[in-house]
Amino acid sequence: MKAVKGYRQGRKNLIKAAKMAIVKAGNYAYRDRKVKKRQARTLWQTKISAALKPFEISYSKFMGLLIKKNIILDRKVLADLAMNNSKAFAKLVAKVKA
């Protein structure tokens, strides 16, 4: 019953409802840990794509060129570079395009 403290209505004090609430909460927590990672990756891709607009290169072409040039940076780092250090990102884009 400690696990359901703070739940609303009968889910906090009726045993059967409390058990079901705990099971459902566990299922949602497990599922949403995966969804959280998926959403973060989507956000990184969007940030990188937006930062590439002025350079007139698409996200997919940029990522393909990174692989061809053997530059190993993950999307999290690239998104951070694009948002916080635009000069370094511009140099990276120039290096990839060349």
N, C-alpha and C positions, 0 to 999 in steps of 0.2 A: 504494500500500500504506500510505502515511501516513494516509490517510483512514479506514482500518479498524483502526488501532492501538487496542488495548483491547477489540476485539470478541472473542467467545468462540469456542472450538474452531476449526474449519477456516475460519471466515469471516475470520480474521485472517491466514492464511498460504497459503490456496489461492486462486489467482488467479480462477478462475471464480466461486467462492463469494463472494470479496471484491467482485467487480464487482456481483454480484446484491445483496449486502448494501448497497452504496453506492446502487444504484438504488432499492431498497426504502426505505432511510432517507430519500432525497430525496423520494420520493412521500409518505411519512408526514409529513414535515416540512411539505410544501406543503399537504397536506390539513388537518393539525392547526393550522396558522396560522389557517385559516378557522373551525375548531371552537372555538378559543380565544376568538375574538371572539363567537361565538354563545353560548358558555357565560357570558361576562362579561355580555352583555346580559340573559340569563336571570336571573343573580344580581342585577343591578340591579333588574329587574322584581319579583323576590321581596322584596327589601329595601323597595322602595317600597310594595308591597302590604301587607307586615307593618306598616309605619309608619302606613298608612291605616286599619288595623283599629279603633283607638280612635275615629276620627272617623266611623265607620260610612259609609264611601264606598268603592266598589270601585275597583280600579286602572283599569279601562277607562273608567269614568265620570270619574274624576279626570283622566286623560289627555285625554279629550274636552273637558272643561271648560277645561283649560289652553289647548287650541287655540282654543276659542271666545273666551276672554279675551285671546287673543293674547300669552300668556306663553311665551316661547321659552327653555325650559331642557331640556337633554337628560337622558336617564335616568341617566347617570353622575353628573351634578351633583345631581339629585334624590335619588339613593340616598345620596350623600355627606351632603347636608343632613339626610336622614332619620336617618342613623346618628350624625352628629357634632354637629348643631346642631338639636335637636328644637324649640326655641322658634321659630326662623326657619321651619322646616317647618310648624309649627302655624299661623303667621301666613299662610303661603302657602296652606295648605288653607282657612283662613277666608276669604281673599281670593277664592279660586276658588269657594267655595260661595256667597258673597254675590252 
